[in-house]
Amino acid sequence: VAEPGFSRRERRRVLHLKRIEEHELRSLAITRQRLQIERDREALRYRKAGIERSRGRLLDHLKPSEDLKMALARVAATRQREKDLKAYREKTQLLIDQREAAATNANTAAALDFRETMFQRRKFRASHYTQLSKDARLEAKLRRKEADRKFLERDAQLAARQADQEEQVRISRAIEQVKGPDLTPSTTFPSGRTLGVFGGGGVVIPASDGGATTAEGEIIPGAVTDGQSAADHGRVRVFHGTPTPHVEEQWEALGDLEGLHGQASAEATARQADCDALETTARDLDAQRSRLCAERRQLAAEDEVLRRRIAGPPRRDANDAEKDSRARRAERMKFLHRRESKLLHESAVLRTRAKAHREGASTARARAAALQEKCLSVRKPLEANETSAGLGPPPMILGRSLSKVPTLGLNPLEANPAEALRAITRHSQLEVYRDQSKSILATREEATRLERGLWAAERHRQNETTHLDEMLVKLANIATRVKKSRFEDVRHDLVQAIQLFWAKGSKLKKVNTRHEGSLDWWARRTKTLNTIQWVSSDMQDPDDPDEAVESRPSTAMTAEERLLMEEDGETKEQRWNPKMQGFAHNTARTGFLEGEMALPRHDAYTIEFTITKRNPMADDLGDPTDRCTVKLGPNLRNLQEVAVAKNIVDEYAGCARYEFTHGMRTDTLAWRFEFMSSTEATETHFVVEQGAYAPRDIPDLEITDG
């Protein structure tokens, strides 16, 4: 038969009342024991006071007379004066000895060696980075000179190769002319024309070979024959003619295009070499800057470690060695920062110049490729077999030197083509070199201008940095003087106020204002995880569904975020309800709740709080290793462990209920409760009830007789 609900509730109520009665009886017994202990302590304190009074009376009976006291006082004063005079003389002699020792040690070998060592270090530091900069610039100049030398060598090789090719063509043509057929002037070609200088059949017989003959058999030097009388002349040879003027112009245009192609290729190679050299220098500067940056970060980390060690806890003042170390480290970091900025600027300038050279090399390569295509398109029809290499009908040339034929009217260049070709080639190379030197000189002028600008900017930056440092020092001195003046003003005002206060005959009033109140754990929380709101009540039965307590699950978020969560359902009234400021560990193995609140004033407070279980009178409290750790402090960054509640029965309370008190002097209280459980069952989890704070009472001084 099912038990009615009212009967079950009545039975549980009676059972719970019995448990409460047993708890009250145990508490009463414990209270009686404590009172008996207090009474025993009070009796012991009275006995000690009686003993002290008896001892005082005995001492009063045995105390010396006034004359003896005066004599002893005079002797003690005399001895004290002698001791002070002796200490003063020893201190003065020690100071004199120290000054003499310092003056003597200043000229010792160790001091001289130390000064010499420090001088060498400063000298090395001053010259080291300057030497590195000079070496980098010298290396860049050497690389630039090497690139220019390679460019000139490639240009000379191209010119020599072109001259060799032309010489080979000339020699091959000369060999072909020498080995050609020995034809007579009367030979008729397929075109119907006969062999002659201008296609008319006549030949020129030089005067050195006898010239032409008249009807009477006389020889006419330099005469033009009709082609029949000179047919059997021994010096008449048939040679291949020179190219026609149109084909010659095409070959000259092809040579110009090839020269432009070689110039573009050489320019692309030189610019690419300059770009590689600049990028290598920039990478070296970046590596040096990385090393300086790593050193600066290491110095900053060391300074931060020293600062934290000084800041504590416990906080302390830095000694002279630490101050000197931090000052030297700060000066070194400032120098490294300036050096990094300078290296960064130099690497940026080098990369800008490298980018310009890279773009110029790309443009030169594109121009060289276009010129190469054009050269191939022009050379292909000239070297085809159908054109016979651009040669016209073979004329006949008589004599060893055309310049000696007076009827032709040729100048020395036209009469001597080889010398003319060499002169033209030499002058063309000079013009090419002159045109190339213009770009090189312009680049040199631009580099000189950039170097001067960099130097001027660096000098300006150094002057500005020096001026800024001087201004900061002046401002620091002014701030120090202002603080000192304010302190002196406040001190004078305070002294004057105290003098006026005592001059008026006023009396100090005793003010003993007590600031006490409750600690709202739940409302003042800032972050929490796996905790719920809890109502502290000894009449609560968590197993009864009819007496379920309204609770709110929480997650790891701030209080402001929780107030903005609409789906959470927690209102401002529920959050700040004074009857619902306790909290309990929820369905998880771990959890925490932390918060912070301001106290009325800076004072010595006693913090009281209670940690219990959901059902502290239960027979099964769960795993004994479950615990709740409490950490308190002036702020969340400076907490210390003050209590640990373990899952065992308190021998004084007779149940799982622990009352803790902690004293601290502060104006802000921060807390963190950490829960650790071996199971996720909420029946065995801990509960923290609402706490309280009150000023710590300092007992009055004990007054005894005598």
C-alpha positions as CSV (number, residue, x, y, z in Angstrom):
1,V,0.0,0.0,0.0
2,A,1.4,3.4,-1.0
3,E,2.0,5.8,1.9
4,P,0.0,9.0,1.6
5,G,2.0,12.2,0.8
6,F,1.1,14.0,4.1
7,S,2.1,11.0,6.1
8,R,5.4,10.7,4.3
9,R,6.1,14.4,4.8
10,E,5.1,14.3,8.5
11,R,7.4,11.3,9.0
12,R,10.3,13.0,7.3
13,R,9.6,16.2,9.3
14,V,9.7,14.2,12.5
15,L,12.9,12.4,11.5
16,H,14.5,15.7,10.5
17,L,13.5,17.3,13.8
18,K,15.1,14.4,15.6
19,R,18.3,15.0,13.6
20,I,18.2,18.7,14.5
21,E,17.6,17.9,18.1
22,E,20.6,15.6,18.2
23,H,22.7,18.2,16.4
24,E,21.6,20.8,19.0
25,L,22.4,18.5,21.8
26,R,25.8,17.8,20.4
27,S,26.3,21.6,19.8
28,L,25.2,22.3,23.4
29,A,27.7,19.7,24.8
30,I,30.5,21.2,22.6
31,T,29.5,24.7,23.8
32,R,29.6,23.6,27.5
33,Q,33.1,22.1,26.9
34,R,34.2,25.4,25.3
35,L,32.8,27.4,28.2
36,Q,34.6,25.1,30.7
37,I,37.8,25.6,28.8
38,E,37.3,29.4,28.8
39,R,36.7,29.3,32.5
40,D,39.8,27.3,33.1
41,R,41.8,29.7,31.0
42,E,40.3,32.7,32.9
43,A,41.2,31.1,36.3
44,L,44.8,30.4,35.0
45,R,45.0,34.0,33.9
46,Y,43.9,35.3,37.3
47,R,46.5,33.0,39.0
48,K,49.2,34.4,36.7
49,A,48.1,38.0,37.5
50,G,48.3,37.2,41.3
51,I,51.8,35.8,40.8
52,E,52.8,38.9,38.9
53,R,51.4,41.2,41.6
54,S,53.3,39.2,44.3
55,R,56.5,39.4,42.2
56,G,56.0,43.2,41.8
57,R,55.5,43.7,45.6
58,L,58.7,41.6,46.2
59,L,60.6,43.7,43.7
60,D,59.3,46.9,45.2
61,H,60.6,45.7,48.6
62,L,64.0,44.8,47.2
63,K,64.4,47.8,44.9
64,P,67.5,50.0,45.5
65,S,67.4,53.4,47.1
66,E,67.3,56.7,45.3
67,D,71.0,57.6,46.0
68,L,72.1,54.3,44.6
69,K,70.0,54.8,41.5
70,M,71.5,58.3,40.9
71,A,75.0,56.9,41.3
72,L,74.3,54.1,38.9
73,A,72.7,56.5,36.5
74,R,75.8,58.8,36.6
75,V,78.1,55.9,36.1
76,A,76.0,54.6,33.2
77,A,75.9,58.1,31.6
78,T,79.7,58.4,31.9
79,R,80.2,55.0,30.3
80,Q,77.8,55.8,27.5
81,R,79.6,59.1,26.7
82,E,82.9,57.3,26.6
83,K,81.4,54.6,24.4
84,D,79.9,57.2,22.0
85,L,83.2,59.1,21.9
86,K,85.1,56.0,21.1
87,A,82.7,54.9,18.4
88,Y,82.9,58.4,16.9
89,R,86.7,58.3,16.8
90,E,86.7,54.8,15.3
91,K,84.2,55.9,12.6
92,T,86.2,59.0,11.8
93,Q,89.4,57.0,11.6
94,L,87.7,54.3,9.4
95,L,86.4,57.0,7.0
96,I,89.9,58.5,6.8
97,D,91.4,55.1,6.1
98,Q,88.8,54.4,3.4
99,R,89.5,57.6,1.6
100,E,93.3,57.0,1.7
101,A,92.8,53.4,0.5
102,A,90.5,54.7,-2.3
103,A,93.1,57.3,-3.3
104,T,95.8,54.7,-3.2
105,N,93.9,52.1,-5.2
106,A,93.0,54.6,-7.9
107,N,96.6,54.4,-9.1
108,T,97.2,50.7,-8.7
109,A,97.9,48.3,-11.5
110,A,94.5,46.7,-11.1
111,A,92.7,50.0,-11.4
112,L,94.8,51.0,-14.4
113,D,94.2,47.6,-16.0
114,F,90.4,47.9,-15.4
115,R,90.3,51.4,-16.9
116,E,92.3,50.1,-19.9
117,T,89.9,47.2,-20.3
118,M,86.9,49.4,-20.2
119,F,88.5,51.8,-22.7
120,Q,89.3,49.0,-25.1
121,R,85.7,47.7,-24.8
122,R,84.3,51.2,-25.6
123,K,86.7,51.5,-28.4
124,F,85.7,48.1,-29.8
125,R,82.0,48.9,-29.5
126,A,82.5,52.3,-31.2
127,S,84.5,50.9,-34.1
128,H,82.8,47.5,-34.5
129,Y,79.6,48.5,-36.2
130,T,81.3,51.3,-38.1
131,Q,83.7,48.8,-39.5
132,L,80.8,46.5,-40.4
133,S,79.1,49.3,-42.3
134,K,82.3,50.2,-44.1
135,D,82.9,46.5,-45.0
136,A,79.3,46.2,-46.4
137,R,79.7,49.4,-48.5
138,L,83.2,48.2,-49.7
139,E,81.7,44.8,-50.7
140,A,78.9,46.5,-52.6
141,K,81.4,48.7,-54.5
142,L,83.5,45.7,-55.3
143,R,80.5,43.8,-56.5
144,R,79.5,46.8,-58.6
145,K,83.0,47.0,-60.1
146,E,83.0,43.3,-60.8
147,A,79.7,43.6,-62.6
148,D,80.9,46.5,-64.7
149,R,84.1,44.6,-65.5
150,K,82.1,41.6,-66.6
151,F,79.8,43.8,-68.7
152,L,82.8,45.4,-70.5
153,E,84.4,41.9,-71.0
154,R,81.2,40.6,-72.5
155,D,80.9,43.6,-74.7
156,A,84.5,43.2,-75.8
157,Q,83.9,39.5,-76.5
158,L,80.9,40.3,-78.6
159,A,82.8,42.9,-80.5
160,A,85.7,40.5,-81.1
161,R,83.4,37.7,-82.1
162,Q,81.7,40.1,-84.6
163,A,85.0,41.2,-86.0
164,D,86.2,37.6,-86.3
165,Q,83.0,36.7,-88.1
166,E,83.4,39.6,-90.5
167,E,87.1,38.7,-91.0
168,Q,86.0,35.1,-91.8
169,V,83.5,36.3,-94.3
170,R,86.0,38.6,-95.9
171,I,88.6,35.8,-96.1
172,S,86.1,33.3,-97.5
173,R,85.1,35.8,-100.1
174,A,88.7,36.6,-101.0
175,I,89.4,32.8,-101.3
176,E,86.4,32.4,-103.5
177,Q,87.5,35.3,-105.6
178,V,91.0,34.0,-105.9
179,K,89.8,30.5,-106.9
180,G,87.1,31.8,-109.3
181,P,87.2,30.9,-113.1
182,D,89.6,32.7,-115.4
183,L,87.2,34.2,-117.9
184,T,88.0,36.6,-120.8
185,P,86.2,39.9,-121.4
186,S,84.4,38.4,-124.4
187,T,82.6,35.8,-122.3
188,T,78.9,36.2,-122.7
189,F,76.6,35.6,-119.7
190,P,73.0,34.2,-119.8
191,S,71.7,37.7,-119.4
192,G,73.3,38.7,-122.8
193,R,75.9,41.0,-121.2
194,T,79.6,40.7,-121.5
195,L,82.3,40.8,-118.8
196,G,83.4,44.4,-118.0
197,V,83.8,46.9,-115.2
198,F,80.3,48.4,-115.7
199,G,78.8,45.7,-117.8
200,G,79.9,47.3,-121.1
201,G,82.7,44.8,-121.9
202,G,85.7,47.2,-121.4
203,V,88.5,46.5,-118.9
204,V,91.1,48.8,-117.3
205,I,94.7,47.9,-117.7
206,P,96.9,49.5,-115.0
207,A,99.9,51.5,-116.1
208,S,102.1,49.1,-114.1
209,D,101.1,46.3,-116.5
210,G,101.9,48.2,-119.7
211,G,98.5,49.8,-120.2
212,A,96.6,49.5,-123.6
213,T,98.3,49.6,-127.0
214,T,97.6,51.9,-129.9
215,A,97.3,51.0,-133.6
216,E,101.0,51.6,-133.9
217,G,101.6,49.2,-131.0
218,E,102.1,51.8,-128.3
219,I,100.8,51.1,-124.8
220,I,98.4,53.7,-123.2
221,P,98.6,53.5,-119.4
222,G,95.2,53.4,-117.7
223,A,93.3,53.2,-121.0
224,V,89.9,51.4,-121.3
225,T,89.9,48.7,-123.9
226,D,87.1,47.3,-126.0
227,G,87.3,43.8,-124.5
228,Q,89.1,42.2,-127.4
229,S,92.6,43.5,-127.2
230,A,92.8,42.7,-123.4
231,A,91.5,39.2,-123.7
232,D,94.9,37.7,-123.7
233,H,96.4,40.1,-121.1
234,G,98.1,38.1,-118.4
235,R,97.0,40.4,-115.5
236,V,93.3,40.3,-116.4
237,R,91.4,38.1,-113.9
238,V,87.7,37.7,-113.2
239,F,86.6,38.2,-109.5
240,H,83.2,38.0,-107.9
241,G,81.7,41.4,-107.5
242,T,80.8,43.2,-104.3
243,P,77.2,43.1,-102.9
244,T,74.7,45.5,-104.5
245,P,74.0,48.7,-102.6
246,H,70.5,47.5,-101.5
247,V,71.8,44.2,-100.1
248,E,74.7,46.0,-98.4
249,E,72.2,48.3,-96.7
250,Q,70.3,45.3,-95.4
251,W,73.5,43.7,-94.1
252,E,74.4,47.0,-92.4
253,A,70.9,47.2,-90.8
254,L,71.3,43.6,-89.6
255,G,74.6,44.5,-88.0
256,D,73.0,47.4,-86.2
257,L,70.2,45.2,-85.0
258,E,72.7,42.6,-83.7
259,G,74.7,45.4,-81.9
260,L,71.5,46.6,-80.3
261,H,70.6,43.0,-79.3
262,G,74.0,42.5,-77.7
263,Q,73.8,45.8,-75.9
264,A,70.3,44.9,-74.5
265,S,71.5,41.5,-73.4
266,A,74.6,43.0,-71.7
267,E,72.4,45.6,-70.0
268,A,70.0,42.9,-68.8
269,T,72.8,40.8,-67.4
270,A,74.5,43.8,-65.7
271,R,71.2,45.0,-64.2
272,Q,70.4,41.5,-62.9
273,A,73.9,41.2,-61.4
274,D,73.4,44.6,-59.6
275,C,70.0,43.5,-58.4
276,D,71.4,40.3,-57.0
277,A,74.2,42.2,-55.3
278,L,71.7,44.7,-53.7
279,E,69.4,41.9,-52.6
280,T,72.3,40.0,-51.0
281,T,73.4,43.2,-49.1
282,A,69.8,43.7,-48.0
283,R,69.5,40.1,-46.7
284,D,72.8,40.6,-44.8
285,L,71.3,43.7,-43.2
286,D,68.1,41.8,-42.4
287,A,70.2,39.1,-40.7
288,Q,72.1,41.6,-38.7
289,R,68.8,43.3,-37.7
290,S,67.4,40.0,-36.7
291,R,70.4,39.3,-34.4
292,L,70.0,42.8,-32.9
293,C,66.2,42.3,-32.4
294,A,66.8,38.9,-30.7
295,E,69.3,40.5,-28.4
296,R,66.9,43.3,-27.6
297,R,64.1,40.8,-26.9
298,Q,66.4,38.9,-24.6
299,L,67.3,42.1,-22.7
300,A,63.6,43.0,-22.4
301,A,62.8,39.5,-21.0
302,E,65.6,39.8,-18.5
303,D,64.4,43.2,-17.4
304,E,60.9,41.9,-17.1
305,V,62.0,39.0,-14.9
306,L,64.0,41.5,-12.7
307,R,61.0,43.8,-12.5
308,R,58.7,41.0,-11.4
309,R,61.2,39.9,-8.8
310,I,61.3,43.4,-7.4
311,A,57.5,43.8,-7.6
312,G,57.0,40.7,-5.5
313,P,55.3,39.5,-3.6
314,P,56.7,40.6,-1.3
315,R,57.3,44.0,-2.9
316,R,60.7,45.5,-2.2
317,D,62.9,48.4,-3.3
318,A,65.6,47.7,-5.9
319,N,69.2,47.9,-4.7
320,D,72.0,49.9,-6.4
321,A,73.2,46.9,-8.4
322,E,69.7,46.2,-9.8
323,K,69.2,49.9,-10.6
324,D,72.5,50.0,-12.5
325,S,71.7,46.8,-14.3
326,R,68.3,48.1,-15.4
327,A,69.7,51.4,-16.5
328,R,72.5,49.8,-18.6
329,R,69.9,47.4,-20.0
330,A,67.6,50.2,-21.0
331,E,70.4,52.2,-22.6
332,R,71.5,49.1,-24.5
333,M,67.9,48.4,-25.7
334,K,67.6,52.0,-26.8
335,F,70.8,51.8,-28.8
336,L,69.7,48.4,-30.4
337,H,66.3,50.0,-31.3
338,R,68.0,52.9,-33.1
339,R,70.4,50.5,-34.9
340,E,67.5,48.3,-36.0
341,S,65.6,51.4,-37.3
342,K,68.7,52.4,-39.3
343,L,69.3,48.9,-40.7
344,L,65.6,48.7,-41.6
345,H,65.8,52.0,-43.5
346,E,69.0,51.0,-45.3
347,S,67.5,47.6,-46.3
348,A,64.4,49.3,-47.6
349,V,66.5,51.7,-49.7
350,L,68.5,48.8,-51.1
351,R,65.4,46.8,-52.0
352,T,63.9,49.9,-53.7
353,R,67.1,50.2,-55.8
354,A,67.1,46.4,-56.4
355,K,63.4,46.6,-57.6
356,A,64.4,49.4,-60.1
357,H,67.3,47.2,-61.4
358,R,65.0,44.2,-61.6
359,E,62.4,46.1,-63.6
360,G,65.2,47.5,-65.9
361,A,66.6,44.0,-66.4
362,S,63.1,42.7,-67.3
363,T,62.7,45.5,-69.8
364,A,66.1,44.9,-71.3
365,R,65.5,41.2,-71.7
366,A,62.2,41.9,-73.4
367,R,63.9,44.3,-75.7
368,A,66.7,41.8,-76.4
369,A,64.2,39.1,-77.2
370,A,62.3,41.4,-79.6
371,L,65.6,42.4,-81.3
372,Q,66.6,38.8,-81.6
373,E,63.4,37.9,-83.4
374,K,63.9,40.9,-85.7
375,C,67.5,39.9,-86.4
376,L,66.3,36.3,-87.3
377,S,63.6,37.7,-89.6
378,V,66.1,40.0,-91.4
379,R,68.9,37.4,-91.6
380,K,66.8,34.6,-93.0
381,P,66.1,36.1,-96.5
382,L,69.7,37.4,-96.7
383,E,71.2,34.0,-96.1
384,A,68.8,32.1,-98.4
385,N,70.3,30.2,-101.4
386,E,68.0,31.9,-103.9
387,T,69.6,35.3,-103.3
388,S,73.1,34.0,-103.8
389,A,74.0,35.7,-100.6
390,G,72.9,39.1,-102.1
391,L,75.7,39.2,-104.7
392,G,75.1,40.7,-108.2
393,P,76.7,39.8,-111.5
394,P,80.4,39.4,-111.1
395,P,82.4,42.4,-112.4
396,M,86.0,42.2,-113.5
397,I,88.6,44.2,-111.5
398,L,92.1,44.7,-112.9
399,G,95.2,45.6,-110.9
400,R,96.5,45.1,-107.4
401,S,95.0,48.3,-105.8
402,L,91.9,50.2,-106.9
403,S,93.3,53.4,-105.3
404,K,95.9,53.5,-108.0
405,V,93.4,53.6,-110.9
406,P,93.0,57.4,-111.6
407,T,89.9,57.0,-113.8
408,L,87.7,55.6,-111.0
409,G,88.0,58.6,-108.7
410,L,87.8,56.5,-105.5
411,N,88.8,58.0,-102.1
412,P,91.1,56.0,-99.7
413,L,88.2,54.6,-97.7
414,E,86.4,53.4,-100.8
415,A,89.6,52.0,-102.3
416,N,90.6,50.2,-99.0
417,P,87.4,48.5,-97.6
418,A,89.2,46.5,-94.9
419,E,90.7,49.7,-93.3
420,A,87.4,51.5,-93.7
421,L,85.6,48.6,-91.9
422,R,88.0,48.7,-89.1
423,A,87.8,52.5,-88.7
424,I,84.0,52.4,-88.8
425,T,83.9,49.5,-86.3
426,R,86.2,51.3,-83.9
427,H,84.2,54.6,-84.1
428,S,81.0,52.6,-83.6
429,Q,82.4,50.9,-80.5
430,L,83.4,54.3,-79.2
431,E,79.9,55.7,-79.7
432,V,78.4,52.6,-78.0
433,Y,80.7,53.0,-75.0
434,R,79.9,56.7,-74.8
435,D,76.2,56.0,-74.8
436,Q,76.6,53.3,-72.2
437,S,78.7,55.6,-70.0
438,K,75.9,58.1,-69.9
439,S,73.5,55.7,-68.1
440,I,76.4,54.6,-65.8
441,L,77.3,58.2,-64.9
442,A,73.6,59.0,-64.3
443,T,73.3,56.0,-62.0
444,R,76.4,57.1,-60.1
445,E,75.1,60.6,-59.7
446,E,71.8,59.2,-58.4
447,A,73.6,56.9,-56.0
448,T,75.7,59.9,-54.7
449,R,72.6,62.0,-54.3
450,L,70.8,59.2,-52.3
451,E,73.9,58.7,-50.1
452,R,74.0,62.4,-49.3
453,G,70.2,62.3,-48.6
454,L,70.7,59.3,-46.3
455,W,73.6,61.0,-44.5
456,A,71.6,64.2,-44.0
457,A,68.5,62.3,-42.8
458,E,70.6,60.3,-40.3
459,R,72.2,63.5,-39.0
460,H,68.8,65.1,-38.6
461,R,67.5,62.0,-36.8
462,Q,70.4,62.0,-34.4
463,N,70.0,65.7,-33.7
464,E,66.3,65.2,-33.1
465,T,66.9,62.1,-30.8
466,T,69.5,64.1,-28.8
467,H,67.1,67.0,-28.4
468,L,64.3,64.6,-27.4
469,D,66.5,63.0,-24.7
470,E,67.5,66.4,-23.4
471,M,63.8,67.4,-23.2
472,L,62.9,64.2,-21.4
473,V,65.6,64.7,-18.8
474,K,64.4,68.3,-18.3
475,L,60.8,67.2,-17.9
476,A,61.8,64.5,-15.4
477,N,63.8,67.1,-13.4
478,I,60.8,69.4,-13.5
479,A,58.4,66.6,-12.4
480,T,60.7,65.8,-9.6
481,R,60.9,69.4,-8.4
482,V,57.1,69.7,-8.7
483,K,56.5,66.5,-6.6
484,K,59.0,67.7,-4.0
485,S,57.4,71.1,-3.9
486,R,53.9,69.6,-3.5
487,F,55.2,67.3,-0.7
488,E,56.8,70.2,1.1
489,D,53.6,72.3,0.8
490,V,51.5,69.4,2.1
491,R,53.9,68.9,5.0
492,H,53.9,72.5,5.9
493,D,50.1,72.6,5.8
494,L,49.9,69.5,8.0
495,V,52.4,70.9,10.5
496,Q,50.5,74.2,10.6
497,A,47.2,72.5,11.0
498,I,48.6,70.4,13.9
499,Q,50.0,73.5,15.6
500,L,46.7,75.4,15.2
501,F,44.8,72.4,16.6
502,W,47.0,72.1,19.7
503,A,47.1,75.9,20.1
504,K,43.3,76.1,20.3
505,G,43.3,73.5,23.1
506,S,41.2,71.0,21.0
507,K,41.0,67.4,22.0
508,L,40.9,64.4,19.6
509,K,37.6,62.5,19.5
510,K,37.6,58.8,19.6
511,V,35.8,57.4,16.5
512,N,35.1,53.8,16.3
513,T,32.9,53.2,13.3
514,R,32.3,49.6,12.5
515,H,31.9,48.6,8.8
516,E,30.4,45.2,8.5
517,G,28.1,43.4,6.2
518,S,27.5,40.3,4.1
519,L,29.5,38.8,1.3
520,D,27.3,38.2,-1.7
521,W,29.2,35.4,-3.5
522,W,26.7,34.9,-6.2
523,A,25.8,38.5,-7.0
524,R,29.5,39.7,-7.1
525,R,30.8,36.8,-9.2
526,T,32.9,37.6,-12.3
527,K,33.5,34.2,-13.7
528,T,32.1,30.7,-12.8
529,L,32.0,27.2,-14.1
530,N,29.6,24.3,-13.2
531,T,28.0,26.1,-10.2
532,I,24.4,26.9,-9.4
533,Q,22.6,29.4,-7.1
534,W,21.8,28.0,-3.7
535,V,19.5,28.9,-0.8
536,S,21.1,28.3,2.6
537,S,18.5,26.6,4.8
538,D,18.8,24.0,7.5
539,M,15.2,22.9,6.8
540,Q,15.8,22.1,3.2
541,D,15.5,18.5,2.0
542,P,17.1,18.1,-1.4
543,D,15.5,14.6,-1.9
544,D,12.0,16.0,-1.7
545,P,10.7,17.2,-5.1
546,D,8.1,19.4,-3.4
547,E,10.8,21.5,-1.8
548,A,13.0,22.0,-4.9
549,V,15.1,25.1,-4.7
550,E,15.2,27.5,-7.6
551,S,18.7,27.4,-9.0
552,R,20.5,28.7,-12.1
553,P,23.2,26.7,-13.9
554,S,26.2,28.8,-14.8
555,T,29.0,28.6,-17.4
556,A,32.4,30.3,-17.7
557,M,31.4,33.8,-18.5
558,T,31.5,37.2,-16.8
559,A,28.6,38.7,-14.8
560,E,28.0,41.3,-17.4
561,E,27.6,38.7,-20.1
562,R,25.3,36.7,-17.9
563,L,23.0,39.7,-17.4
564,L,22.8,40.2,-21.1
565,M,21.8,36.6,-21.8
566,E,18.1,36.6,-22.4
567,E,17.8,32.8,-22.5
568,D,19.4,32.5,-19.1
569,G,16.3,33.8,-17.4
570,E,18.1,35.5,-14.5
571,T,16.8,38.9,-13.6
572,K,18.5,41.6,-11.5
573,E,16.2,40.9,-8.6
574,Q,17.1,37.2,-8.6
575,R,20.8,37.9,-8.9
576,W,20.8,40.3,-5.9
577,N,18.3,38.5,-3.7
578,P,20.0,38.5,-0.2
579,K,18.4,35.1,0.6
580,M,20.0,33.4,-2.5
581,Q,23.7,34.4,-2.3
582,G,25.0,30.9,-1.6
583,F,26.1,28.6,-4.4
584,A,26.7,24.8,-4.9
585,H,28.7,22.6,-7.1
586,N,26.7,21.4,-10.1
587,T,26.7,18.2,-12.2
588,A,30.4,18.0,-13.0
589,R,33.6,16.7,-11.4
590,T,35.2,20.1,-11.2
591,G,34.0,23.7,-11.0
592,F,34.9,27.1,-9.7
593,L,33.5,30.5,-8.8
594,E,35.5,33.7,-8.5
595,G,34.6,37.3,-7.8
596,E,35.7,40.6,-6.4
597,M,34.1,43.4,-4.3
598,A,35.1,46.6,-2.7
599,L,35.0,47.0,1.1
600,P,34.0,50.2,2.8
601,R,37.5,51.3,3.7
602,H,41.1,50.0,4.1
603,D,41.1,48.3,7.4
604,A,41.8,44.9,9.1
605,Y,38.8,42.7,8.5
606,T,37.7,39.2,9.7
607,I,36.2,37.2,6.8
608,E,33.7,34.5,7.9
609,F,32.2,31.8,5.6
610,T,30.7,28.4,5.9
611,I,31.2,25.4,3.6
612,T,28.7,22.5,4.0
613,K,27.0,19.7,2.0
614,R,23.7,19.6,0.3
615,N,22.6,17.2,3.0
616,P,25.1,17.5,5.8
617,M,23.3,15.0,8.1
618,A,23.4,12.2,5.5
619,D,25.0,8.9,6.4
620,D,26.8,8.7,3.1
621,L,28.8,11.9,2.4
622,G,30.6,10.5,-0.7
623,D,34.3,10.1,-1.5
624,P,36.5,11.4,1.4
625,T,39.0,12.8,-1.1
626,D,36.5,15.3,-2.4
627,R,37.5,18.8,-1.4
628,C,36.8,22.5,-1.8
629,T,39.7,24.9,-1.9
630,V,39.3,28.6,-0.9
631,K,41.6,31.3,-2.1
632,L,41.4,34.9,-0.9
633,G,43.4,38.1,-1.6
634,P,43.3,41.8,-2.4
635,N,42.7,41.1,-6.2
636,L,42.3,38.2,-8.5
637,R,45.9,38.3,-9.6
638,N,47.2,38.0,-6.0
639,L,45.3,35.1,-4.3
640,Q,46.5,32.8,-1.7
641,E,45.1,29.6,-0.4
642,V,43.5,30.1,3.1
643,A,41.3,27.0,3.7
644,V,40.6,23.5,2.3
645,A,37.3,21.8,3.2
646,K,37.6,18.0,3.0
647,N,34.7,15.6,2.7
648,I,34.8,14.4,6.3
649,V,32.6,14.9,9.4
650,D,33.5,17.9,11.6
651,E,34.2,16.7,15.1
652,Y,32.8,19.9,16.7
653,A,29.7,20.3,14.6
654,G,29.0,16.5,14.3
655,C,28.1,16.8,10.6
656,A,29.7,17.9,7.3
657,R,29.7,21.7,8.1
658,Y,32.8,23.7,8.3
659,E,33.1,27.3,9.6
660,F,36.2,29.3,8.5
661,T,37.5,32.7,9.5
662,H,40.4,34.6,7.9
663,G,41.9,38.0,8.8
664,M,43.4,40.4,6.3
665,R,44.0,44.1,5.9
666,T,42.7,45.4,2.6
667,D,40.1,47.6,0.9
668,T,39.2,45.1,-1.8
669,L,38.3,41.4,-1.4
670,A,38.7,38.8,-4.1
671,W,37.9,35.2,-3.9
672,R,38.0,31.9,-5.8
673,F,36.3,28.6,-4.7
674,E,37.5,25.5,-6.5
675,F,35.5,22.3,-6.3
676,M,37.0,18.8,-6.9
677,S,34.7,15.7,-6.8
678,S,35.2,12.1,-7.9
679,T,31.6,11.8,-9.1
680,E,29.1,13.9,-11.0
681,A,26.2,13.1,-8.5
682,T,25.0,16.4,-6.9
683,E,23.9,14.7,-3.7
684,T,27.5,14.6,-2.4
685,H,28.8,18.0,-3.7
686,F,29.8,20.9,-1.6
687,V,27.7,24.0,-0.9
688,V,29.0,27.5,0.1
689,E,26.7,29.7,2.2
690,Q,26.6,33.4,2.3
691,G,29.6,34.9,4.1
692,A,30.2,38.0,6.2
693,Y,32.9,40.5,7.0
694,A,33.5,42.7,10.1
695,P,36.4,44.8,11.4
696,R,38.9,42.8,13.5
697,D,38.7,43.8,17.1
698,I,42.0,44.6,18.6
699,P,42.1,43.9,22.4
700,D,43.0,46.8,24.7
701,L,46.3,46.8,26.4
702,E,46.4,44.9,29.7
703,I,47.0,47.1,32.8
704,T,48.7,45.5,35.7
705,D,49.7,46.8,39.1
706,G,53.2,48.2,39.4
